[in-house]
Amino acid sequence: MSKSLTLEQQKIVKHIDGHALVRAVPGSGKTTTLIMRVKYLISRGIAPENILILMYNKAAQVSFQEKLKVAIIKYNVPNSPEVKTFNSYALKLIKEAQQSKLIKRKSLVRPEDHKYQELLRECYFYGKQIESRYLDNNEVEKLELNISNWRLENLTADDLEHDPNYKEVDAINKRAYRKYCELLEQYNLRTFDDSLIEAVQLLRSNQFPIPELTHIIVDEYQDVNYIQNELIKSLTTEYTSVMVVGDVNQCIYKWRGSRPDFIEGIFERDFKKSTVFNLSCTFRYGHQLAYIANSVISKNKDSNSSFCISHPNNSDTEVSIHQGGDLIELLQLCEKSSTNYSTAIIARSNADLIAPEIILKILKLPYNTKTTQQKLVTRPEITLFTLLMCLAIDGDFRKLFPIKNIKPLIKNFMKQLGFRLPKGMLNEITEETARNSEQFLEIIKDKGILSQSVNCKLFNSIQAINKSYKSEDKSSDLYRDFNDKDLFSNVSESTILRRESNDQLRGISVMEQLLDTFEITVGDLLSTLIVPKEHQEDDVRFHLTTMHGSKGLEWSNVILIGLNDKVYPGLSNESSTQTKLGDLATKKHDDLKEERRLFYVAITRAIKHLHLIVPKDQNLEFWNKKRWSSTPKKEVDATRFVFEMDTVIARELITKIQNPKGKINLTPRAKIYLAKLAGVT
């Protein structure tokens, strides 16, 4: 073990007595450490069935399970412990309780399900006590987030009504929440949040047996929310040792109820006499990026924030900031210079990945996506533009035939256009159009919906573009024409969630920018969107993902895009030093801290080269000349996080490490880095 694990890792693997909190920097080998710990526990006679490993999401669970299986075979371990997500383990307990008839059976409803969104609509209107069918996306999303947080805090409607801690909640939200609770019971539904609540209630009842677990291991503990933490506590007996692993600097799921204070103090409060370990050495990237990551995240001023050191054997990771950079040139450079390396393009939102995906298609570079929609054409706003182009050149949807199932596209198209339809008619039009794609306009006419002025205006605009263009025309001309005719005016109204709405609005805007800078004909664009080239997984070298989706992954090269400060983080500048105690936890300040953590996660995915494409910004050059790393307090063009990177000192640090006797005036942070590095060597 000593040959493959560091001293830090060995201490964690061999920990036996009591609970443990492990603070792990990115790329510190925590997966290897946890697998070796499982092997060690089993070698000491702990039965695999008495070990439970909880992972934050399905992808992490599958990845860990596969690596654990390899280790089980390699080390000739007789059996493998259970590896579950929080939700899958909760559902397992619920299934056992249902079989024992302790609780009744319910249907699981997901946030993306139409039934759930209809339920949310009903609660919204009930809370507002209005008959109008107009939805304010901002208000609905706030309601959804509030409901989720109240459920995760295990609050009943009566608790919300009478608990003095919630006296600031207005009557509208209280009514909506009561209706939500009633509808779940009425329709016999449970959400993923509810599964966790029910599992905790079962474990705390006297009827359901608590599983006999001697060891619980929890990965990504910084992302747990209240009810997940309660599940861990409910599974823990006097014979159970709990080990949690995480990094406060990677806490990026605030909207799911995760909070930095779970790893910053709550664990040690709830699990007495815990031993705290650190995995402070990264094996992923070099000193330059390690120092930059420390510089950025230090602005959050979290008390127990990890200080990351690159392992002395790591190759250096080059960091390049491209002001006004050309993504096409950068992609071609990566393709030419690193054909055996993987390259990730990372953005804050799915919308920002539209342009690079189309560019990759045009350049015929093999790629995959790690977004919620695996095909670009299935994005609602792209579906709208695509089908409008089909009507503009052919007057029908025959060009969609290479797609096996066009019904979702037609339904998206109708929703994004904004036709006002009676109940059930959207499905009728979708079915009929799918059967007779050449008759779309006639189908609309025959439905008797054109007496409404909104529908009539939309129909006239569609008729005006019908067969008015040719395949060889510029797609940018069609975009402008569609926009002038208000065919994009209802984009995003098909969703009741603000984050999805904003993403769709940004998506259609990004498409406009792309077409204005990258000439492509309608025919070529349609071919690119409808008949994308399929690539073998082994050939894929480019990967598209959001910052959230990049967590837990790594690539040789990373390209960060969409780094305009008005877009990301998109919040007003504010001093990181608060003058009043009451200001310390203001929402704006907390949101900025989470966006900084998200930036930290994204930049620490790189192994060999990190590229950041930012707008041209003279302030940044001035910042570097002054050797500053503070947060700008005035308006800037490049994201403020780039100003915090301290890139000049990071490069000088490399020189100092290579030539320790060289005379370089280092900052206090650089001196701390060198001192900690000496401890590693």
Helices and strands as residue ranges (DSSP letters): H 7-13, E 20-24, H 30-43, G 48-50, E 51-55, H 58-74, E 82-85, H 86-99, E 107-108, H 114-128, H 137-152, H 157-162, G 164-166, H 171-186, E 189-190, H 192-204, E 215-218, G 221-223, H 226-235, E 241-246, G 248-250, G 254-256, H 261-261, I 262-266, H 267-270, E 275-279, E 281-282, H 287-297, G 298-300, E 309-310, E 318-323, H 327-337, E 343-347, G 351-353, H 354-362, E 367-369, G 376-378, H 380-393, G 398-400, H 407-417, H 425-435, G 437-439, H 440-446, H 453-465, H 475-484, H 498-517, H 522-530, G 537-539, E 542-546, H 547-550, E 555-560, G 581-583, H 587-603, E 606-614, H 618-625, H 640-643, H 647-658, H 668-680
